[in-house]
Amino acid sequence: DGVWVAVDSGHVVGTIVIDGGASADRTQAQLRWFIMADTLRGKGMGRRLLAAAMAFSRSRYGRVHLGTFEALHTARHLYEDFGFRKTLERRSTQWGPEVLEQHWEWIR
C-alpha cells in the first residue's frame, strides 16, 4: 500500500493513496483520497502523484478501482490517460446534494 503527498512550503497541498487492503486476495487495490489544492490544479502535480501511484500499482495489482463523481472533469481526464475506464454511473445523494457518482477501473 502507498501514500504520496505533495508538500509546498511545509504545507500538504496534495495526496493520493493506493489501498491494497480492499481485497482479501491482495490482487486489487482502491485509489483513494486523490486531493489537490486549488493552487496546484493545472500545474501537473496531480499527474505526477497519479503516475507515482500507478507505477506502484502496476507492479503489485491486477486491478485498481476508484469512486468519484461526474463534476470532476480534470480528474476524469487523468484517469482516462492512465487507462482507467468508467464501469458504473448512477445518481446518488449519499453525501448530500444529488451527484452523478462514477466508478472507474484499471485492469492490467
Backbone hydrogen bonds in HBPLUS format (Angstrom, degrees):
<---DONOR---> <-ACCEPTOR-->    atom                        ^
c    i                          cat <-CA-CA->   ^        H-A-AA   ^      H-
h    n   atom  resd res      DA  || num        DHA   H-A  angle D-A-AA Bond
n    s   type  num  typ     dist DA aas  dist angle  dist       angle   num
A0002-GLY N   A0018-ILE O   3.09 MM  16  5.18 158.0  2.14 138.0 144.9     1
A0018-ILE N   A0002-GLY O   2.88 MM  16  5.18 164.8  1.90 148.4 152.4     2
A0004-TRP N   A0016-ILE O   2.94 MM  12  5.40 167.4  1.96 162.6 165.6     3
A0016-ILE N   A0004-TRP O   3.02 MM  12  5.40 138.3  2.20 152.2 155.1     4
A0006-ALA N   A0014-GLY O   2.81 MM   8  4.74 166.3  1.82 132.2 135.7     5
A0013-VAL N   A0006-ALA O   2.76 MM   7  5.50 169.2  1.77 150.7 154.5     6
A0008-ASP N   A0011-HIS O   2.82 MM   3  5.22 160.5  1.86 149.9 152.6     7
A0011-HIS N   A0008-ASP O   2.95 MM   3  5.22 159.0  2.00 111.9 118.8     8
A0037-ALA N   A0013-VAL O   2.71 MM  24  5.07 149.2  1.80 165.7 156.8     9
A0015-THR N   A0035-ILE O   2.84 MM  20  5.32 149.2  1.94 147.2 156.1    10
A0035-ILE N   A0015-THR O   2.93 MM  20  5.32 148.9  2.03 139.9 149.8    11
A0017-VAL N   A0032-ARG O   2.91 MM  15  5.06 148.1  2.02 161.5 157.9    12
A0032-ARG N   A0017-VAL O   2.84 MM  15  5.06 167.6  1.85 148.1 151.7    13
A0019-ASP N   A0030-GLN O   2.85 MM  11  5.08 175.3  1.85 152.6 153.8    14
A0030-GLN N   A0019-ASP O   2.96 MM  11  5.08 156.7  2.02 127.6 134.1    15
A0026-ARG N   A0023-SER O   3.24 MM   3  5.25 158.7  2.28 103.1 109.6    16
A0062-GLY N   A0027-THR O   2.83 MM  35  5.65 154.6  1.89 149.1 154.3    17
A0029-ALA N   A0063-ARG O   2.95 MM  34  6.46 146.6  2.06 145.1 155.4    18
A0065-HIS N   A0029-ALA O   2.99 MM  36  6.52 154.5  2.06 150.6 156.7    19
A0031-LEU N   A0065-HIS O   2.86 MM  34  6.08 159.4  1.90 155.2 162.2    20
A0040-LEU N   A0037-ALA O   2.95 MM   3  5.57 158.6  2.00 120.3 126.7    21
A0041-ARG N   A0038-ASP O   3.28 MM   3  5.38 151.7  2.37 103.0 111.0    22
A0043-LYS N   A0040-LEU O   3.16 MM   3  5.64 148.8  2.27 143.3 139.6    23
A0048-ARG N   A0044-GLY O   3.03 MM   4  6.31 151.8  2.12 144.4 152.3    24
A0049-LEU N   A0045-MET O   2.92 MM   4  6.20 159.2  1.96 152.7 157.6    25
A0050-LEU N   A0046-GLY O   2.90 MM   4  6.09 167.3  1.92 152.6 156.3    26
A0051-ALA N   A0047-ARG O   2.84 MM   4  5.94 153.0  1.92 144.5 152.5    27
A0052-ALA N   A0048-ARG O   3.06 MM   4  6.27 157.0  2.12 145.2 150.4    28
A0053-ALA N   A0049-LEU O   3.01 MM   4  6.27 163.4  2.04 151.8 156.5    29
A0054-MET N   A0050-LEU O   2.88 MM   4  6.01 156.9  1.93 149.7 155.9    30
A0055-ALA N   A0051-ALA O   2.93 MM   4  6.02 151.8  2.01 145.0 152.5    31
A0056-PHE N   A0052-ALA O   3.14 MM   4  6.29 161.3  2.17 146.4 151.0    32
A0057-SER N   A0053-ALA O   2.98 MM   4  6.19 153.2  2.06 138.6 146.6    33
A0058-ARG N   A0054-MET O   2.83 MM   4  5.93 160.6  1.87 151.4 154.9    34
A0060-ARG N   A0057-SER O   2.93 MM   3  5.18 157.8  1.98 111.3 118.7    35
A0061-TYR N   A0057-SER O   2.79 MM   4  5.46 171.1  1.80 168.5 165.5    36
A0108-ARG N   A0062-GLY O   2.92 MM  46  5.07 164.9  1.94 134.8 139.5    37
A0064-VAL N   A0106-TRP O   2.87 MM  42  5.11 154.9  1.93 144.5 151.4    38
A0106-TRP N   A0064-VAL O   2.73 MM  42  5.11 162.0  1.76 158.8 164.6    39
A0066-LEU N   A0104-TRP O   2.99 MM  38  5.34 149.9  2.08 146.1 147.8    40
A0104-TRP N   A0066-LEU O   2.94 MM  38  5.34 162.9  1.97 150.2 155.4    41
A0068-THR N   A0102-GLN O   2.87 MM  34  5.24 163.5  1.90 152.2 155.9    42
A0102-GLN N   A0068-THR O   2.80 MM  34  5.24 173.4  1.80 137.2 136.9    43
A0072-LEU N   A0069-PHE O   3.22 MM   3  6.27 174.9  2.23 134.9 136.5    44
A0070-GLU N   A0100-LEU O   2.82 MM  30  5.41 161.5  1.85 156.8 161.8    45
A0076-ARG N   A0072-LEU O   3.08 MM   4  6.34 155.8  2.14 149.1 156.6    46
A0077-HIS N   A0073-HIS O   3.08 MM   4  6.42 153.8  2.15 151.4 156.7    47
A0078-LEU N   A0074-THR O   3.19 MM   4  6.54 154.0  2.26 146.7 153.7    48
A0079-TYR N   A0075-ALA O   2.89 MM   4  6.21 164.1  1.91 159.5 163.5    49
A0080-GLU N   A0076-ARG O   2.97 MM   4  6.23 162.7  2.00 151.9 156.2    50
A0081-ASP N   A0077-HIS O   2.93 MM   4  6.12 157.9  1.98 145.7 152.1    51
A0082-PHE N   A0078-LEU O   3.04 MM   4  6.31 139.1  2.21 148.0 158.5    52
A0082-PHE N   A0079-TYR O   3.18 MM   3  5.22 130.6  2.43  95.9 108.7    53
A0084-PHE N   A0079-TYR O   2.91 MM   5  5.19 158.7  1.95 152.8 145.7    54
A0083-GLY N   A0080-GLU O   3.03 MM   3  5.15 164.2  2.05 111.4 113.5    55
A0085-ARG N   A0105-GLU O   2.85 MM  20  5.38 154.7  1.92 137.9 143.3    56
A0105-GLU N   A0085-ARG O   2.89 MM  20  5.38 150.8  1.98 138.5 147.1    57
A0087-THR N   A0103-HIS O   2.79 MM  16  5.65 167.3  1.81 150.1 154.6    58
A0103-HIS N   A0088-LEU O   2.96 MM  15  5.06 154.5  2.02 141.6 142.1    59
A0090-ARG N   A0101-GLU O   2.96 MM  11  5.32 156.0  2.01 145.3 152.7    60
A0101-GLU N   A0090-ARG O   2.74 MM  11  5.32 135.9  1.93 163.1 158.1    61
A0092-SER N   A0099-VAL O   2.89 MM   7  5.50 150.8  1.98 158.5 166.2    62
A0099-VAL N   A0092-SER O   2.89 MM   7  5.50 156.3  1.94 155.3 162.0    63
A0096-GLY N   A0093-THR O   3.17 MM   3  5.17 171.1  2.18 111.6 112.8    64
